[in-house]
Amino acid sequence: MFSSFNPGHVGINVSLREGLALAERYGFGGYDASLATLHDEVSAHGAPAVHSLFIQHGLRFGAWSLPFMPYRVTEAEWREWLGRLPPLLATARAVGARRAGMWILPGSDELAFDANFKFHVDRFRPVAELLAAYGIRLGLEFIGPETARRGFKHPFVHSVGMITDLARAIGPNCGLLLDVWHWHCAGGVREDLYGLMRDFIVHVHISDAPSGISRTDIEDNRRKLPGATGVIDLDGFMQALAAAGYDGPVTAEPFDSELSALPAEEAAARTARATRAAVAMAARAADRGA
């Protein structure tokens, strides 16, 4: 696996070229560019030039988010997006950006669990099949904090087991965007993660939780850089990834206001150190035969 950099996750607003330069300067192995950014760059300069730009900086493609939320649009808008996706997906395939993700709301005010489950399968299966036609995998991310579910009448998927069931129901091209924060907030333990297969894990997010706050009261936007507090069992999480043979991008997603307030260079440097340290945990686990 390799450390990947998403500037937006740490409050850095830069162009693709500026972001790639930052990622190279601080030792990341990959870069998470948005699909829209990649498409604009390919439209302007061609896929070979964009692919070469990553190679020149010694970086691999990380992952990108779907440009729309299939469950938060009308059926007409959903069908429109199915028609708009092919040129964007052709861009992703041309440059080798073959990992996509989307997070799932942990509840609904309109649909009970079973009906919502079917709704998500119906909305996501055609999207996943379309991505598969371009050699792109889709990872689904569950939202773990209990505070995120309280405002909904009907709870929905909010654990590794639940999101695994949903992904498998959608189809073979759908897997997990596994986020250590949501795993922790959902009360996850190491045993939840063992048995996951490499090809089922599409992308990984890492962070840490502030100390002194119980899991039941923690808010989703109160995070820290991975390893900053030790509240989250990051070592166990990374050991499980090593055991699965995961070989993809690992991206820090701290959403930390203090980090975002720093100059871009310092924020990138701190994020790089934390992300590389987490990846090193997995490497040590692999060496031990975890």
C-alpha positions as CSV (number, residue, x, y, z in Angstrom):
1,M,0.0,0.0,0.0
2,F,1.1,3.6,-0.4
3,S,0.5,7.0,1.2
4,S,-1.7,9.2,-0.9
5,F,-2.4,13.0,-0.6
6,N,-5.7,14.8,-0.8
7,P,-5.0,18.5,-0.1
8,G,-8.7,19.3,0.4
9,H,-8.8,16.9,3.4
10,V,-6.3,19.2,5.2
11,G,-7.7,22.5,4.1
12,I,-5.3,23.1,1.2
13,N,-6.7,24.7,-1.9
14,V,-4.2,24.2,-4.8
15,S,-4.2,23.4,-8.5
16,L,-3.4,19.9,-9.7
17,R,0.2,20.9,-10.5
18,E,0.7,22.6,-7.2
19,G,-0.7,19.7,-5.3
20,L,1.4,17.1,-7.2
21,A,4.5,19.2,-6.3
22,L,3.6,19.3,-2.7
23,A,3.0,15.6,-2.7
24,E,6.3,14.8,-4.2
25,R,8.2,17.3,-1.9
26,Y,6.9,15.6,1.3
27,G,7.3,12.0,0.2
28,F,3.8,10.9,-0.6
29,G,3.4,7.9,-2.9
30,G,0.2,9.0,-4.6
31,Y,-2.3,11.8,-5.1
32,D,-6.1,11.9,-4.9
33,A,-7.3,14.2,-7.7
34,S,-11.0,14.8,-8.3
35,L,-12.6,13.3,-11.4
36,A,-13.6,16.8,-12.7
37,T,-10.0,18.0,-12.3
38,L,-8.6,15.0,-14.2
39,H,-11.2,15.5,-16.9
40,D,-10.4,19.2,-17.3
41,E,-6.7,18.5,-17.5
42,V,-7.1,15.7,-20.0
43,S,-9.4,17.8,-22.1
44,A,-6.9,20.6,-22.2
45,H,-3.6,18.6,-22.5
46,G,-4.4,15.0,-23.4
47,A,-4.3,11.8,-21.3
48,P,-0.6,11.0,-22.0
49,A,0.5,14.4,-20.7
50,V,-1.6,14.1,-17.5
51,H,-0.3,10.5,-16.9
52,S,3.2,11.7,-17.5
53,L,2.7,14.5,-15.0
54,F,2.1,12.0,-12.3
55,I,5.0,9.9,-13.3
56,Q,7.3,12.9,-13.3
57,H,6.4,13.5,-9.7
58,G,6.9,9.9,-8.8
59,L,3.2,9.5,-7.8
60,R,0.5,7.0,-8.4
61,F,-3.2,7.8,-8.8
62,G,-5.1,7.5,-5.5
63,A,-8.9,7.6,-5.6
64,W,-11.7,10.0,-6.5
65,S,-15.3,10.5,-5.3
66,L,-18.3,9.9,-7.6
67,P,-19.2,13.4,-9.0
68,F,-22.8,12.9,-7.7
69,M,-24.6,11.1,-4.9
70,P,-26.9,8.5,-6.5
71,Y,-29.2,8.4,-3.5
72,R,-29.6,12.2,-3.2
73,V,-30.8,13.0,-6.7
74,T,-34.2,12.6,-8.4
75,E,-34.6,9.7,-10.7
76,A,-34.5,12.0,-13.7
77,E,-31.2,13.5,-12.4
78,W,-29.9,10.0,-11.7
79,R,-30.6,8.9,-15.3
80,E,-29.0,12.1,-16.6
81,W,-25.8,11.4,-14.6
82,L,-25.7,7.8,-16.1
83,G,-25.6,9.5,-19.5
84,R,-23.0,12.1,-18.4
85,L,-20.6,9.6,-16.8
86,P,-19.0,7.8,-19.8
87,P,-16.8,10.6,-21.0
88,L,-15.6,11.2,-17.4
89,L,-14.9,7.5,-16.9
90,A,-13.1,7.3,-20.2
91,T,-10.8,10.0,-18.8
92,A,-10.2,8.1,-15.6
93,R,-9.4,4.9,-17.5
94,A,-7.0,6.7,-19.8
95,V,-4.9,8.1,-17.0
96,G,-5.2,5.0,-14.8
97,A,-7.4,6.4,-12.0
98,R,-9.3,3.3,-11.4
99,R,-10.6,3.7,-7.8
100,A,-13.8,5.5,-7.0
101,G,-15.7,6.0,-3.7
102,M,-18.9,7.3,-2.3
103,W,-20.2,7.7,1.3
104,I,-23.6,6.4,2.4
105,L,-25.9,8.3,4.7
106,P,-26.5,6.4,8.0
107,G,-30.3,7.0,8.0
108,S,-33.4,8.2,6.3
109,D,-36.6,10.0,7.3
110,E,-38.6,8.4,4.5
111,L,-37.4,4.8,4.1
112,A,-37.1,2.0,6.7
113,F,-34.0,-0.1,6.5
114,D,-35.1,-2.8,4.1
115,A,-36.7,-0.4,1.7
116,N,-33.7,1.9,1.8
117,F,-31.4,-1.1,1.2
118,K,-33.3,-1.9,-2.0
119,F,-33.3,1.7,-3.0
120,H,-29.5,1.9,-2.7
121,V,-29.0,-1.3,-4.6
122,D,-31.3,-0.1,-7.4
123,R,-29.5,3.3,-7.6
124,F,-25.9,2.0,-7.3
125,R,-25.9,-1.2,-9.3
126,P,-26.2,0.5,-12.7
127,V,-23.4,3.0,-11.6
128,A,-21.1,0.1,-10.5
129,E,-21.8,-1.7,-13.7
130,L,-20.9,1.4,-15.7
131,L,-17.7,1.9,-13.8
132,A,-16.8,-1.8,-14.4
133,A,-17.1,-1.3,-18.1
134,Y,-14.2,1.2,-17.8
135,G,-12.1,-0.9,-15.4
136,I,-12.9,1.2,-12.4
137,R,-13.9,-0.2,-8.9
138,L,-16.4,1.5,-6.6
139,G,-15.9,1.6,-2.8
140,L,-18.7,2.4,-0.4
141,E,-18.0,4.2,2.9
142,F,-20.3,3.9,5.9
143,I,-20.7,6.7,8.5
144,G,-20.0,5.5,12.0
145,P,-20.7,8.2,14.6
146,E,-23.9,7.7,16.6
147,T,-24.4,11.4,16.5
148,A,-24.7,11.2,12.7
149,R,-27.7,8.8,13.0
150,R,-29.7,10.6,15.7
151,G,-31.4,13.0,13.4
152,F,-32.9,10.3,11.2
153,K,-36.2,8.6,11.7
154,H,-34.9,5.3,10.3
155,P,-31.2,4.2,10.8
156,F,-29.3,2.7,7.9
157,V,-25.9,1.0,7.3
158,H,-23.3,2.1,9.8
159,S,-20.8,-0.7,10.3
160,V,-18.3,-2.8,8.4
161,G,-20.8,-5.7,8.3
162,M,-23.7,-3.7,7.0
163,I,-21.7,-1.9,4.3
164,T,-20.2,-5.2,3.2
165,D,-23.7,-6.6,2.8
166,L,-24.7,-3.6,0.7
167,A,-21.7,-3.7,-1.5
168,R,-22.1,-7.4,-2.2
169,A,-25.7,-6.9,-3.0
170,I,-24.8,-4.2,-5.5
171,G,-22.5,-6.4,-7.4
172,P,-18.9,-7.8,-7.9
173,N,-17.5,-4.4,-8.9
174,C,-18.5,-2.8,-5.6
175,G,-16.4,-3.0,-2.4
176,L,-15.4,-0.9,0.6
177,L,-13.9,2.6,1.2
178,L,-12.7,1.7,4.6
179,D,-12.3,4.6,7.0
180,V,-10.6,4.0,10.4
181,W,-12.6,6.9,11.9
182,H,-16.0,5.5,11.1
183,W,-14.9,2.0,12.1
184,H,-13.8,3.4,15.5
185,C,-16.9,5.5,16.0
186,A,-19.1,2.5,15.2
187,G,-17.5,0.5,18.0
188,G,-15.4,-1.5,15.6
189,V,-12.8,-4.0,16.8
190,R,-9.9,-5.7,15.0
191,E,-11.9,-8.9,14.4
192,D,-14.4,-6.9,12.2
193,L,-11.7,-6.5,9.7
194,Y,-10.1,-9.9,9.5
195,G,-11.3,-11.9,6.5
196,L,-11.6,-8.9,4.2
197,M,-10.0,-9.6,0.9
198,R,-7.6,-7.3,-0.9
199,D,-9.8,-6.8,-4.0
200,F,-12.8,-5.9,-1.8
201,I,-11.0,-2.9,-0.3
202,V,-11.0,-0.1,-2.8
203,H,-9.6,2.8,-0.8
204,V,-8.6,3.6,2.8
205,H,-9.0,6.8,4.9
206,I,-7.2,7.3,8.2
207,S,-7.3,9.8,11.1
208,D,-7.4,9.9,14.9
209,A,-10.0,10.9,17.4
210,P,-9.7,13.7,20.1
211,S,-9.2,12.4,23.6
212,G,-11.7,12.8,26.4
213,I,-14.8,12.3,24.3
214,S,-16.9,9.1,24.3
215,R,-17.7,7.3,21.1
216,T,-21.4,8.0,21.6
217,D,-20.9,11.8,21.8
218,I,-18.2,12.3,19.2
219,E,-19.0,14.6,16.2
220,D,-17.9,13.6,12.7
221,N,-15.9,16.8,12.0
222,R,-13.8,16.6,15.2
223,R,-10.8,14.6,14.0
224,K,-7.0,14.6,14.3
225,L,-4.1,13.4,12.1
226,P,-3.6,9.7,12.3
227,G,-1.6,8.7,15.4
228,A,-2.0,12.1,17.0
229,T,-3.8,11.0,20.1
230,G,-3.7,7.2,20.0
231,V,-7.4,7.0,20.8
232,I,-8.1,5.0,17.6
233,D,-6.4,1.6,17.3
234,L,-4.6,2.5,14.1
235,D,-2.0,-0.2,14.5
236,G,-4.7,-2.9,14.7
237,F,-6.4,-1.4,11.7
238,M,-3.3,-1.3,9.6
239,Q,-2.4,-4.8,10.7
240,A,-5.7,-6.0,9.3
241,L,-5.0,-4.2,6.0
242,A,-1.7,-6.0,5.9
243,A,-3.3,-9.3,6.6
244,A,-5.7,-8.7,3.7
245,G,-2.8,-7.9,1.3
246,Y,-4.3,-4.5,0.6
247,D,-2.0,-2.7,-1.9
248,G,-3.9,0.6,-2.6
249,P,-3.8,4.2,-1.5
250,V,-4.1,5.2,2.2
251,T,-5.3,8.8,2.5
252,A,-5.4,11.0,5.7
253,E,-8.8,12.6,6.3
254,P,-8.4,14.5,9.6
255,F,-10.8,17.5,9.0
256,D,-8.8,19.2,11.7
257,S,-9.4,23.0,12.0
258,E,-6.0,23.5,13.7
259,L,-4.2,21.7,10.9
260,S,-6.2,23.6,8.2
261,A,-5.1,26.9,9.7
262,L,-1.4,26.2,9.1
263,P,0.5,27.3,6.1
264,A,0.1,24.8,3.2
265,E,3.7,23.6,3.4
266,E,3.5,22.8,7.1
267,A,0.1,21.1,6.8
268,A,1.3,19.0,4.0
269,A,4.5,18.1,5.8
270,R,2.6,17.0,9.0
271,T,0.1,15.0,7.0
272,A,2.9,13.3,5.1
273,R,4.7,12.2,8.3
274,A,1.5,10.9,9.8
275,T,0.4,9.0,6.7
276,R,3.7,7.5,6.1
277,A,4.0,6.4,9.7
278,A,0.6,4.6,9.4
279,V,1.7,2.8,6.2
280,A,4.9,1.8,8.0
281,M,2.7,0.1,10.6
282,A,1.3,-2.1,7.9
283,A,4.7,-2.9,6.5
284,R,5.9,-4.0,9.9
285,A,2.8,-6.1,10.3
286,A,3.4,-7.8,6.9
287,D,7.1,-8.5,7.9
288,R,5.8,-10.2,11.1
289,G,3.4,-12.3,9.0
290,A,0.2,-10.6,10.3
